[in-house]
Amino acid sequence: MKVNIITIGNSKGIRIPKVLLEQCRIHNRVDLIADGRKLIIKPLKEDPREGWVEEFQTMAKNQDDKLVIDDAIDLDDGGWDW
């Protein structure tokens, strides 16, 4: 789809048709990424932790939820740079 670049104050912008916003589930905020000579517009998740419960359940089911660092580690033992 071709759209025109429009002036918005001292900036430039584009009008994104409602049908595309709905299709991409874009509501209020987006993540704008420059990738070479491309602009990528991605919707921001409304809930950043969306899907975590299901992911943790899958990890537990696959026994992939092991600790990376032992809980019993003594952080006051020295040798740690904070």
mmCIF file of the C-alpha atoms, coordinates in Angstrom:
data_MODEL
# 
_entry.id   MODEL 
# 
loop_
_atom_site.group_PDB 
_atom_site.id 
_atom_site.type_symbol 
_atom_site.label_atom_id 
_atom_site.label_alt_id 
_atom_site.label_comp_id 
_atom_site.label_asym_id 
_atom_site.label_entity_id 
_atom_site.label_seq_id 
_atom_site.pdbx_PDB_ins_code 
_atom_site.Cartn_x 
_atom_site.Cartn_y 
_atom_site.Cartn_z 
_atom_site.occupancy 
_atom_site.B_iso_or_equiv 
_atom_site.pdbx_formal_charge 
_atom_site.auth_seq_id 
_atom_site.auth_comp_id 
_atom_site.auth_asym_id 
_atom_site.auth_atom_id 
_atom_site.pdbx_PDB_model_num 
ATOM 1  C CA . MET A 1 1  ? 0.000  0.000   0.000  1.00 0.00 ? 1  MET A CA 1 
ATOM 2  C CA . LYS A 1 2  ? 1.381  3.378   -0.964 1.00 0.00 ? 2  LYS A CA 1 
ATOM 3  C CA . VAL A 1 3  ? 0.763  6.383   1.303  1.00 0.00 ? 3  VAL A CA 1 
ATOM 4  C CA . ASN A 1 4  ? 1.925  9.987   1.245  1.00 0.00 ? 4  ASN A CA 1 
ATOM 5  C CA . ILE A 1 5  ? 4.294  11.486  3.791  1.00 0.00 ? 5  ILE A CA 1 
ATOM 6  C CA . ILE A 1 6  ? 2.623  14.459  5.469  1.00 0.00 ? 6  ILE A CA 1 
ATOM 7  C CA . THR A 1 7  ? 3.953  17.369  7.520  1.00 0.00 ? 7  THR A CA 1 
ATOM 8  C CA . ILE A 1 8  ? 3.110  17.309  11.219 1.00 0.00 ? 8  ILE A CA 1 
ATOM 9  C CA . GLY A 1 9  ? 4.598  20.443  12.809 1.00 0.00 ? 9  GLY A CA 1 
ATOM 10 C CA . ASN A 1 10 ? 8.359  20.232  12.285 1.00 0.00 ? 10 ASN A CA 1 
ATOM 11 C CA . SER A 1 11 ? 8.168  16.478  11.700 1.00 0.00 ? 11 SER A CA 1 
ATOM 12 C CA . LYS A 1 12 ? 6.866  14.171  9.007  1.00 0.00 ? 12 LYS A CA 1 
ATOM 13 C CA . GLY A 1 13 ? 4.405  11.327  9.339  1.00 0.00 ? 13 GLY A CA 1 
ATOM 14 C CA . ILE A 1 14 ? 2.112  8.927   7.563  1.00 0.00 ? 14 ILE A CA 1 
ATOM 15 C CA . ARG A 1 15 ? -1.571 8.107   8.014  1.00 0.00 ? 15 ARG A CA 1 
ATOM 16 C CA . ILE A 1 16 ? -2.063 4.427   8.731  1.00 0.00 ? 16 ILE A CA 1 
ATOM 17 C CA . PRO A 1 17 ? -5.451 3.156   7.553  1.00 0.00 ? 17 PRO A CA 1 
ATOM 18 C CA . LYS A 1 18 ? -7.764 1.834   10.266 1.00 0.00 ? 18 LYS A CA 1 
ATOM 19 C CA . VAL A 1 19 ? -7.961 -1.604  8.646  1.00 0.00 ? 19 VAL A CA 1 
ATOM 20 C CA . LEU A 1 20 ? -4.165 -2.027  8.917  1.00 0.00 ? 20 LEU A CA 1 
ATOM 21 C CA . LEU A 1 21 ? -4.146 -0.852  12.541 1.00 0.00 ? 21 LEU A CA 1 
ATOM 22 C CA . GLU A 1 22 ? -6.837 -3.402  13.371 1.00 0.00 ? 22 GLU A CA 1 
ATOM 23 C CA . GLN A 1 23 ? -5.104 -6.175  11.427 1.00 0.00 ? 23 GLN A CA 1 
ATOM 24 C CA . CYS A 1 24 ? -1.831 -5.557  13.284 1.00 0.00 ? 24 CYS A CA 1 
ATOM 25 C CA . ARG A 1 25 ? -3.614 -4.981  16.630 1.00 0.00 ? 25 ARG A CA 1 
ATOM 26 C CA . ILE A 1 26 ? -2.051 -1.552  16.999 1.00 0.00 ? 26 ILE A CA 1 
ATOM 27 C CA . HIS A 1 27 ? -3.828 0.603   19.571 1.00 0.00 ? 27 HIS A CA 1 
ATOM 28 C CA . ASN A 1 28 ? -1.999 3.515   21.198 1.00 0.00 ? 28 ASN A CA 1 
ATOM 29 C CA . ARG A 1 29 ? 1.750  2.982   21.142 1.00 0.00 ? 29 ARG A CA 1 
ATOM 30 C CA . VAL A 1 30 ? 4.213  1.303   18.785 1.00 0.00 ? 30 VAL A CA 1 
ATOM 31 C CA . ASP A 1 31 ? 7.857  0.352   18.691 1.00 0.00 ? 31 ASP A CA 1 
ATOM 32 C CA . LEU A 1 32 ? 9.566  2.067   15.739 1.00 0.00 ? 32 LEU A CA 1 
ATOM 33 C CA . ILE A 1 33 ? 12.699 0.304   14.484 1.00 0.00 ? 33 ILE A CA 1 
ATOM 34 C CA . ALA A 1 34 ? 15.152 1.399   11.784 1.00 0.00 ? 34 ALA A CA 1 
ATOM 35 C CA . ASP A 1 35 ? 16.480 -1.635  9.889  1.00 0.00 ? 35 ASP A CA 1 
ATOM 36 C CA . GLY A 1 36 ? 18.822 -0.419  7.197  1.00 0.00 ? 36 GLY A CA 1 
ATOM 37 C CA . ARG A 1 37 ? 16.613 1.572   4.846  1.00 0.00 ? 37 ARG A CA 1 
ATOM 38 C CA . LYS A 1 38 ? 13.394 0.142   6.290  1.00 0.00 ? 38 LYS A CA 1 
ATOM 39 C CA . LEU A 1 39 ? 11.148 1.375   9.088  1.00 0.00 ? 39 LEU A CA 1 
ATOM 40 C CA . ILE A 1 40 ? 9.444  -1.349  11.072 1.00 0.00 ? 40 ILE A CA 1 
ATOM 41 C CA . ILE A 1 41 ? 6.392  -0.451  13.140 1.00 0.00 ? 41 ILE A CA 1 
ATOM 42 C CA . LYS A 1 42 ? 5.518  -3.057  15.771 1.00 0.00 ? 42 LYS A CA 1 
ATOM 43 C CA . PRO A 1 43 ? 2.689  -2.872  18.301 1.00 0.00 ? 43 PRO A CA 1 
ATOM 44 C CA . LEU A 1 44 ? 3.750  -2.628  21.925 1.00 0.00 ? 44 LEU A CA 1 
ATOM 45 C CA . LYS A 1 45 ? 2.276  -5.275  24.156 1.00 0.00 ? 45 LYS A CA 1 
ATOM 46 C CA . GLU A 1 46 ? -0.365 -3.801  26.421 1.00 0.00 ? 46 GLU A CA 1 
ATOM 47 C CA . ASP A 1 47 ? 0.753  -6.235  29.111 1.00 0.00 ? 47 ASP A CA 1 
ATOM 48 C CA . PRO A 1 48 ? 4.516  -6.870  28.955 1.00 0.00 ? 48 PRO A CA 1 
ATOM 49 C CA . ARG A 1 49 ? 4.088  -10.106 30.936 1.00 0.00 ? 49 ARG A CA 1 
ATOM 50 C CA . GLU A 1 50 ? 1.357  -11.429 28.654 1.00 0.00 ? 50 GLU A CA 1 
ATOM 51 C CA . GLY A 1 51 ? 1.807  -15.149 28.079 1.00 0.00 ? 51 GLY A CA 1 
ATOM 52 C CA . TRP A 1 52 ? 4.294  -15.662 30.918 1.00 0.00 ? 52 TRP A CA 1 
ATOM 53 C CA . VAL A 1 53 ? 2.042  -18.080 32.834 1.00 0.00 ? 53 VAL A CA 1 
ATOM 54 C CA . GLU A 1 54 ? 1.719  -20.359 29.819 1.00 0.00 ? 54 GLU A CA 1 
ATOM 55 C CA . GLU A 1 55 ? 5.460  -20.160 29.091 1.00 0.00 ? 55 GLU A CA 1 
ATOM 56 C CA . PHE A 1 56 ? 6.354  -21.051 32.695 1.00 0.00 ? 56 PHE A CA 1 
ATOM 57 C CA . GLN A 1 57 ? 3.911  -23.959 32.623 1.00 0.00 ? 57 GLN A CA 1 
ATOM 58 C CA . THR A 1 58 ? 5.503  -25.230 29.410 1.00 0.00 ? 58 THR A CA 1 
ATOM 59 C CA . MET A 1 59 ? 8.977  -24.896 30.948 1.00 0.00 ? 59 MET A CA 1 
ATOM 60 C CA . ALA A 1 60 ? 7.886  -26.872 34.016 1.00 0.00 ? 60 ALA A CA 1 
ATOM 61 C CA . LYS A 1 61 ? 6.262  -29.550 31.841 1.00 0.00 ? 61 LYS A CA 1 
ATOM 62 C CA . ASN A 1 62 ? 9.490  -29.876 29.811 1.00 0.00 ? 62 ASN A CA 1 
ATOM 63 C CA . GLN A 1 63 ? 11.590 -29.794 33.016 1.00 0.00 ? 63 GLN A CA 1 
ATOM 64 C CA . ASP A 1 64 ? 13.369 -26.745 31.639 1.00 0.00 ? 64 ASP A CA 1 
ATOM 65 C CA . ASP A 1 65 ? 12.856 -24.597 34.747 1.00 0.00 ? 65 ASP A CA 1 
ATOM 66 C CA . LYS A 1 66 ? 16.075 -25.357 36.599 1.00 0.00 ? 66 LYS A CA 1 
ATOM 67 C CA . LEU A 1 67 ? 17.837 -22.592 38.552 1.00 0.00 ? 67 LEU A CA 1 
ATOM 68 C CA . VAL A 1 68 ? 20.725 -20.886 36.760 1.00 0.00 ? 68 VAL A CA 1 
ATOM 69 C CA . ILE A 1 69 ? 22.333 -19.854 40.059 1.00 0.00 ? 69 ILE A CA 1 
ATOM 70 C CA . ASP A 1 70 ? 21.903 -21.916 43.197 1.00 0.00 ? 70 ASP A CA 1 
ATOM 71 C CA . ASP A 1 71 ? 19.561 -20.294 45.748 1.00 0.00 ? 71 ASP A CA 1 
ATOM 72 C CA . ALA A 1 72 ? 21.946 -21.257 48.558 1.00 0.00 ? 72 ALA A CA 1 
ATOM 73 C CA . ILE A 1 73 ? 24.812 -19.140 47.187 1.00 0.00 ? 73 ILE A CA 1 
ATOM 74 C CA . ASP A 1 74 ? 26.341 -16.775 49.754 1.00 0.00 ? 74 ASP A CA 1 
ATOM 75 C CA . LEU A 1 75 ? 26.476 -13.357 48.130 1.00 0.00 ? 75 LEU A CA 1 
ATOM 76 C CA . ASP A 1 76 ? 28.319 -11.933 51.160 1.00 0.00 ? 76 ASP A CA 1 
ATOM 77 C CA . ASP A 1 77 ? 31.194 -14.377 50.627 1.00 0.00 ? 77 ASP A CA 1 
ATOM 78 C CA . GLY A 1 78 ? 33.142 -11.846 48.554 1.00 0.00 ? 78 GLY A CA 1 
ATOM 79 C CA . GLY A 1 79 ? 34.408 -11.917 45.021 1.00 0.00 ? 79 GLY A CA 1 
ATOM 80 C CA . TRP A 1 80 ? 31.221 -10.369 43.685 1.00 0.00 ? 80 TRP A CA 1 
ATOM 81 C CA . ASP A 1 81 ? 31.336 -7.091  41.785 1.00 0.00 ? 81 ASP A CA 1 
ATOM 82 C CA . TRP A 1 82 ? 28.060 -5.169  42.009 1.00 0.00 ? 82 TRP A CA 1 
# 
